[in-house]
Amino acid sequence: MSNTNIPVETWRHLLRALLRECSYLPDPVARVNLHAHTLERYRRYAKKQPDLLRQIVLRKSALQQLSLLRRANDGYSKPLEKVLQLAYGRRGKRRQDLIDTFITPSDAVDALDSANVQPVVKQFEDGWKPPSLMVDLLKAQRHNAMITLLNAGYHVKETEPDIPSENIWGKPLAPSRRKNIRTAWYVKARANMFPPLPDAELDVLEGLISGAIPWTPPKRRKAIETVSPHVESDINVASFLIKGPSKEDTFEEYVDGRPHIITRRFMQRLWKRVSCLVPRVKWDSTHKKPTFTWDVIHTGPRVAISMDEKNAWQVFDGVDAQGRKIKEDEPQNEPQQSG
């Protein structure tokens, strides 16, 4: 091994630490997906043999990923929610893969002439239109207030590129400018899409939330505890007289969150937040197009009750025709039951 490369032992220790933390994740989908993602990244760069500068960047990225997984397994809610979003494709590379799978078939159908099976127009040039599935999802996503509430991404206002007819000098817009506007809109809209999940993973997510799928926290290997001898440090008299006595342990390390005990109730809250970012796709046979529905964190109470028609008058027992409560000294007339 030359001196211009990071030692192999460093990469081996990082890989083992990452895979170990992946096995401790409290979500079954996250354990599988992040384990596969870690191996895929190592195998991809093992064949390329990047230079030293690239190796330093990759090592820093691996350390950041290891820190994220450790804080998630320690019970920090924000890192654990980020790991769940990565696993279920709400952010990161898997989100882009799901978007490619979702809009590529529609893009091919919209961009081809069904008669000649030849491309009608090139991408983003005059006559190009965004995929219909993409537009339908953006319209449904625009009405989902949970995306803004959960701070999961930017709010997409335009479901199609808005191209002005004239420029600031009052002249027709150049074709290259129109193409650039369509390109910028497509890149921004694609980066803010929340694609549907595969049916198998969606069933797992809903089963974990409802409790239909059994869940137990993963067992972690206990670390070897080493007791270091207590060494009294010398007191700097000048610093003591100026600044006073040193502080004991504070809550400074918990400013950005605190670790929680990972229980089913704690996980259900995080699973519910992820579920609100997953669209459910149903086919509308009336309008001949798919419709998208979204989950919500809190559901309102049921205001309707089912009752036998003969006993329905008991619901309004004690009130008059105007809905006011009848006093005890006033005669109460029961409503006549319809024959």
Disulfide bonds with the S-S distance in Angstrom:
none
